C-alpha cells in the first residue's frame, strides 16, 4: 500500500481526506503529519498549500498533500479567504470565527449573502520538483442567518450549498459526512488531482 502524508494537524481534515481518498484510491493510505508546522506566510491558498506540502514531504520523505481552504464571501470582497481560520484572532477559535462573520453580515439580506468554499490542494513528491502541482475546488452557495446542524466543522453550520435536491436549503452542518464528502470543495479539488496520483 502506498502511503501519502496529509500536511495538517487538523483531525477533521484528516478524517475527510481519508474518506475522500478511500472512495477512489483504496490503495492509497493517507497518514497524518506529526512534524513541525511551517510558517504559513503566503497570501493565497496556493502559496500556503505549497508551503505545507513541501515541509511535510521534506520531513517525512513521503509524497505529501496539503489543503489550504476557506470561505470567500462575495460582499466582503472574498474575505475571510486565506484568513478564514484566524478571522477572530490567532486562537483559531472556530466558533468565534463563525459568529464574527455572521455579525459582520447581520444587515445583509439574500441574495447578497453569496459565498464559496474554496479548497486548494498541493501535491509534492520528494526529490521531484517537476511533479509539484496545485489544484482548486470551488463549492458555491450562500450564508445562513444563523448556524444550523451539529455536523462538519468550521463554517459548515452556516454554509448553504447551491443545487440541493428538491429545493432543500440545509446548511452543511445538517448534512451527513458522506453527503459532504460527495460534494465538498475538497472532493472537487481532489477530483482534479486524481490523474496526477496514478504514478505514485
Buried (B, 14 or more C-beta within 10 A) or exposed (E): EEEBBBBBEBEEBBBBBBBBBBEEBEEBBBEBBEEEEBEBEBEEBBBBBBBBBBBBBBBBEBBBBBBBBBBBBBBBEBBBBBEBBBBBEEEEBBEEBBBBBBEBBEEBEEEEBBBBBBBBBBBBBBEEEEBBBBBBBEBBBBBBEEBBBEBBBBBBBBBBBEEBEEEEEBBBBBBEEEBBBEBBBBBBBBEBBEEEBEEB
